[in-house]
Amino acid sequence: QVKLVESGGGLVQPGGSLRLSCAVSGSSVDAYAIAWFRQVPGKAREGVSCISSVGENTYYADSMEGRFTVSRDNAKKTVYLQMTRLKPEDTAVYYCAAAVFMDQETCHLLSHWDFWGQGTQVTVSS
């Protein structure tokens, strides 16, 4: 069993930056790939980024490529999502999720991910 807890959300102005954290507990963190998803009320949850279990592979949704960076520190049992040049349309609840395996095809597939955090709100507004 894996427990995920997101933090770092908040209110930021357009063009600003935030770093989200996903704390992983309950099992060997380096056994799990981690994904970030986001959801706006009334819309489907969408994939943001993924990182493999030891960080050798990362994938991004097209609209986040170049603005967001996913990384992990397995010693700290934490995965990060550094978000820069934020836009109002980035406003959403951001979730992290864990699975034993992922590749480019499964990265953004909701049904692939076994464990989920509770989410953290990111609001981009002036």
Disulfide bonds with the S-S distance in Angstrom:
Cys22-Cys96 2.12
Cys50-Cys107 1.85
